[in-house]
Amino acid sequence: MKIKFYPAAAGVLFFVLLASFSPAQPGASSAHSLEMFSGEKGTIRISGGTAHIPVMKEAADRVMRFNPDIRITIAGGGSGTGIMQVGAGLVDIGNSGRRATEREIRKYDLRLFELAVDGVAVIVNPRNPVRALSSAQLRGIYSGRIRNWRELGGEDRTITVYTRDSSSGTRAVFWEKALGKSRITERAHFAVSNGAMKAAVSQDPNGVGYVSAGHVDASVSAVALDGISPAPENIRTGEYGISRKLYANTSRDPDKLARKFIEYLLGEEGQAIFEGKGFIPIE
């Protein structure tokens, strides 16, 4: 662990513990493998960012199969919900697709653990021939100025815009980095999670939305933005600019079992799960 200090109001100093666990290297000890859960018992409660869910489920399944005396529950709700619930003591780990604000860190005495890097991909229905947009066109769609796919080289169909609510970390990075903090049309339909967004667009030939790049599969088509696709290599190099870090947050120091789960996620096996789900491991 390393301690990073931030200035607070009236010159008071407060601190945030940032994860400095290094992913285990090939051939290293098994400290960050499933063996670390031997002899443990208890429950880990997790909620928050929905981008994390595929990895959380895979990691939790591996841990619980290895040691049936450990129970791990996983819920979504969005980044804001995860931060609020961990701060209120309702869960042990609150995931977020954005960095907690300084106010949230102070209020909930948060410890922030960087888990992986993620891109936010613009998606359309596979039946839609539009596969590339400029940033100006995307802002036009989300502002409501562009309402028909014909204006973008597609068919003569009214665009259905999908977005997330204000508690979503995915929305936060999309709104800032893709839309330049410009307004989103009141005509937009709300999806409650990355999974719900993907499902909505996959079933709507006229739909456009955005999801964690790790959620993109054959049910939707990712759109190149300004000529750059949200492929992992483009996110890794920074060429695709709509990206963010995924965090696990705890209130104060995590207890022994929650800490081990975070260490596992940051170890060689956990980072391999992230990579297998389309995310970029922490370097």
C-alpha positions as CSV (number, residue, x, y, z in Angstrom):
1,M,0.0,0.0,0.0
2,K,1.0,3.6,-0.6
3,I,-0.6,6.6,1.0
4,K,-1.4,9.6,-1.1
5,F,-2.4,12.8,0.7
6,Y,-4.9,15.4,-0.6
7,P,-5.5,18.9,0.8
8,A,-9.0,19.2,2.3
9,A,-10.9,22.3,3.5
10,A,-9.3,24.5,6.0
11,G,-5.9,23.0,5.3
12,V,-6.8,19.7,6.9
13,L,-5.1,16.6,5.4
14,F,-7.0,13.4,4.6
15,F,-5.6,10.3,3.0
16,V,-6.7,7.7,0.5
17,L,-5.1,4.3,0.4
18,L,-4.4,3.4,-3.2
19,A,-3.8,-0.2,-4.3
20,S,-0.2,-0.9,-5.1
21,F,-0.6,-4.7,-5.4
22,S,1.5,-5.8,-8.4
23,P,0.0,-8.6,-10.6
24,A,1.9,-11.7,-9.9
25,Q,4.5,-12.5,-12.6
26,P,4.7,-16.0,-14.2
27,G,6.6,-18.3,-12.0
28,A,6.1,-16.1,-8.9
29,S,4.5,-17.4,-5.7
30,S,0.9,-18.3,-5.5
31,A,0.1,-15.5,-3.1
32,H,-2.5,-14.1,-5.5
33,S,-3.9,-17.4,-6.7
34,L,-6.9,-19.3,-5.4
35,E,-4.7,-20.9,-2.8
36,M,-4.9,-17.7,-0.8
37,F,-8.5,-18.5,0.0
38,S,-7.7,-21.9,1.7
39,G,-9.3,-22.2,5.1
40,E,-11.3,-19.0,4.8
41,K,-15.0,-18.6,5.6
42,G,-17.4,-15.8,5.2
43,T,-19.3,-13.6,2.8
44,I,-18.2,-10.8,0.4
45,R,-20.9,-8.4,-0.7
46,I,-20.3,-6.5,-4.0
47,S,-22.4,-3.9,-5.8
48,G,-22.0,-1.0,-8.2
49,G,-20.6,-0.5,-11.7
50,T,-22.1,-2.9,-14.2
51,A,-19.0,-2.9,-16.4
52,H,-17.3,-5.0,-13.8
53,I,-20.0,-7.7,-13.5
54,P,-18.7,-10.2,-16.1
55,V,-15.3,-10.3,-14.3
56,M,-16.8,-10.3,-10.8
57,K,-19.0,-13.2,-11.7
58,E,-16.1,-15.2,-13.2
59,A,-13.8,-14.5,-10.3
60,A,-16.4,-15.2,-7.7
61,D,-17.4,-18.5,-9.3
62,R,-13.7,-19.6,-9.3
63,V,-13.3,-18.6,-5.6
64,M,-16.5,-20.3,-4.5
65,R,-15.8,-23.5,-6.4
66,F,-12.4,-23.6,-4.8
67,N,-13.7,-22.9,-1.3
68,P,-17.5,-23.5,-0.8
69,D,-17.3,-21.9,2.6
70,I,-17.0,-18.5,0.9
71,R,-20.1,-16.8,-0.4
72,I,-19.9,-13.9,-2.8
73,T,-22.9,-11.8,-3.8
74,I,-22.8,-9.4,-6.7
75,A,-25.3,-6.7,-7.6
76,G,-25.2,-3.8,-10.1
77,G,-26.8,-0.5,-9.7
78,G,-24.2,1.7,-11.2
79,S,-21.0,3.5,-9.9
80,G,-22.8,6.0,-7.7
81,T,-24.8,3.2,-6.1
82,G,-21.7,1.1,-5.4
83,I,-19.9,4.1,-3.8
84,M,-22.9,5.0,-1.7
85,Q,-23.6,1.4,-0.6
86,V,-20.0,0.7,0.4
87,G,-20.0,4.0,2.3
88,A,-23.2,3.1,4.1
89,G,-21.8,-0.4,5.1
90,L,-24.3,-2.2,2.9
91,V,-21.6,-4.0,0.9
92,D,-17.9,-4.8,1.4
93,I,-16.8,-3.6,-2.1
94,G,-18.4,-0.9,-4.2
95,N,-17.3,-1.0,-7.8
96,S,-17.2,2.1,-9.9
97,G,-16.4,2.9,-13.5
98,R,-15.2,6.4,-12.5
99,R,-12.9,7.6,-9.8
100,A,-14.8,8.6,-6.7
101,T,-15.0,12.4,-6.2
102,E,-13.0,14.1,-3.5
103,R,-16.3,14.7,-1.7
104,E,-17.2,11.0,-1.8
105,I,-13.7,10.0,-0.6
106,R,-14.0,12.3,2.4
107,K,-17.6,11.5,3.2
108,Y,-17.1,7.7,3.1
109,D,-13.4,7.4,4.0
110,L,-12.8,5.5,0.8
111,R,-9.9,3.4,-0.3
112,L,-9.6,3.2,-4.1
113,F,-8.2,0.2,-5.9
114,E,-7.5,0.4,-9.7
115,L,-8.5,-2.9,-11.3
116,A,-8.3,-2.4,-15.1
117,V,-8.7,0.0,-18.0
118,D,-11.8,0.0,-20.0
119,G,-13.1,1.7,-23.2
120,V,-16.6,2.9,-23.8
121,A,-17.8,1.7,-27.2
122,V,-20.6,3.3,-29.2
123,I,-22.9,0.5,-30.4
124,V,-25.6,0.0,-33.1
125,N,-27.7,-2.9,-34.1
126,P,-26.0,-5.4,-36.4
127,R,-28.6,-4.7,-39.1
128,N,-27.6,-1.0,-39.2
129,P,-25.0,-0.4,-42.0
130,V,-23.5,2.6,-40.2
131,R,-20.2,1.5,-38.8
132,A,-18.3,4.8,-38.4
133,L,-19.2,8.2,-37.0
134,S,-17.3,11.4,-36.3
135,S,-17.4,13.0,-32.9
136,A,-19.5,15.8,-34.4
137,Q,-22.0,13.3,-35.7
138,L,-22.2,11.5,-32.4
139,R,-22.8,14.8,-30.6
140,G,-25.5,15.6,-33.2
141,I,-27.2,12.3,-32.5
142,Y,-27.1,12.7,-28.7
143,S,-28.2,16.3,-28.8
144,G,-31.2,15.5,-31.0
145,R,-30.0,17.5,-33.9
146,I,-29.5,14.4,-36.1
147,R,-32.6,12.3,-36.0
148,N,-32.5,10.0,-39.0
149,W,-29.9,7.4,-40.0
150,R,-30.2,8.6,-43.6
151,E,-28.2,11.7,-42.6
152,L,-25.3,9.4,-41.7
153,G,-25.4,7.1,-44.7
154,G,-27.9,4.6,-43.3
155,E,-31.5,3.8,-44.1
156,D,-34.4,6.2,-43.8
157,R,-35.2,5.4,-40.2
158,T,-35.6,7.5,-37.1
159,I,-32.7,7.1,-34.7
160,T,-33.5,5.7,-31.2
161,V,-31.1,7.1,-28.7
162,Y,-30.2,5.2,-25.6
163,T,-28.3,6.5,-22.6
164,R,-27.7,5.7,-18.9
165,D,-28.8,7.6,-15.8
166,S,-26.6,10.1,-13.9
167,S,-25.3,7.5,-11.4
168,S,-23.6,5.5,-14.1
169,G,-19.8,5.7,-14.4
170,T,-20.1,4.6,-18.1
171,R,-22.3,7.6,-18.8
172,A,-19.9,9.9,-16.9
173,V,-17.0,9.1,-19.1
174,F,-19.1,9.0,-22.3
175,W,-20.6,12.4,-21.6
176,E,-17.3,13.9,-20.8
177,K,-15.0,12.3,-23.4
178,A,-17.4,11.5,-26.3
179,L,-19.9,14.3,-26.0
180,G,-17.7,17.0,-24.5
181,K,-20.2,17.5,-21.7
182,S,-22.9,18.7,-24.2
183,R,-26.5,18.1,-23.6
184,I,-28.3,14.8,-24.2
185,T,-31.7,15.0,-25.8
186,E,-34.8,14.5,-23.7
187,R,-35.9,12.0,-26.2
188,A,-33.3,9.5,-25.1
189,H,-34.4,6.2,-23.5
190,F,-32.7,5.1,-20.3
191,A,-31.0,1.7,-19.8
192,V,-30.2,0.7,-16.2
193,S,-27.0,-1.2,-16.9
194,N,-24.4,-2.1,-19.6
195,G,-26.3,-5.4,-20.1
196,A,-29.6,-3.6,-20.4
197,M,-28.1,-1.2,-22.9
198,K,-26.7,-4.0,-25.0
199,A,-30.0,-5.9,-25.0
200,A,-32.0,-2.8,-26.0
201,V,-29.7,-1.9,-29.0
202,S,-29.5,-5.6,-30.0
203,Q,-33.3,-5.7,-30.3
204,D,-33.8,-2.2,-31.9
205,P,-32.6,-1.9,-35.6
206,N,-32.7,1.9,-35.2
207,G,-30.9,2.1,-31.8
208,V,-27.6,3.6,-30.8
209,G,-26.1,3.4,-27.4
210,Y,-22.8,2.9,-25.5
211,V,-21.4,0.2,-23.3
212,S,-18.2,-0.9,-21.7
213,A,-16.0,-2.3,-24.4
214,G,-15.8,-5.5,-22.4
215,H,-19.5,-6.0,-23.0
216,V,-19.4,-5.8,-26.8
217,D,-20.2,-9.1,-28.5
218,A,-21.9,-10.4,-31.7
219,S,-25.3,-9.1,-30.6
220,V,-24.3,-5.5,-31.3
221,S,-21.8,-3.7,-33.6
222,A,-19.2,-1.4,-32.2
223,V,-18.8,1.9,-34.2
224,A,-15.5,3.4,-35.1
225,L,-15.2,7.0,-33.8
226,D,-13.2,9.4,-35.9
227,G,-11.8,6.4,-37.7
228,I,-10.6,4.6,-34.6
229,S,-12.3,1.4,-33.4
230,P,-12.7,0.6,-29.6
231,A,-10.5,-2.5,-30.1
232,P,-8.4,-3.5,-27.0
233,E,-5.1,-2.5,-28.7
234,N,-6.5,1.0,-29.5
235,I,-7.7,1.4,-25.9
236,R,-4.3,0.2,-24.6
237,T,-2.3,2.7,-26.6
238,G,-4.7,5.6,-25.9
239,E,-5.5,6.0,-29.6
240,Y,-9.2,5.4,-28.8
241,G,-9.8,8.2,-26.4
242,I,-13.1,7.2,-24.6
243,S,-11.5,5.2,-21.8
244,R,-11.5,5.1,-18.1
245,K,-10.2,3.0,-15.1
246,L,-12.4,0.5,-13.3
247,Y,-12.2,0.7,-9.5
248,A,-13.0,-1.3,-6.5
249,N,-13.8,0.9,-3.5
250,T,-13.9,0.1,0.2
251,S,-14.9,2.2,3.2
252,R,-11.8,2.3,5.4
253,D,-9.4,-0.6,5.1
254,P,-11.2,-3.7,3.7
255,D,-11.6,-6.7,6.0
256,K,-9.4,-9.8,5.4
257,L,-11.7,-11.6,3.0
258,A,-12.5,-8.6,0.9
259,R,-8.9,-7.6,0.8
260,K,-8.0,-11.1,-0.5
261,F,-10.6,-10.9,-3.2
262,I,-9.2,-7.5,-4.4
263,E,-5.7,-8.9,-4.3
264,Y,-6.9,-11.9,-6.3
265,L,-8.4,-9.5,-8.9
266,L,-5.0,-7.7,-9.1
267,G,-3.0,-10.8,-9.3
268,E,-2.0,-12.8,-12.4
269,E,-5.2,-14.9,-12.5
270,G,-7.5,-12.0,-11.8
271,Q,-5.9,-9.8,-14.4
272,A,-6.1,-12.6,-16.9
273,I,-9.9,-12.7,-16.3
274,F,-10.1,-9.0,-17.0
275,E,-8.2,-9.4,-20.2
276,G,-10.3,-12.3,-21.3
277,K,-13.4,-10.2,-20.9
278,G,-12.0,-7.5,-23.2
279,F,-10.5,-5.1,-20.6
280,I,-6.9,-3.9,-20.3
281,P,-4.9,-5.1,-17.3
282,I,-3.3,-2.6,-15.0
283,E,0.4,-2.3,-15.8
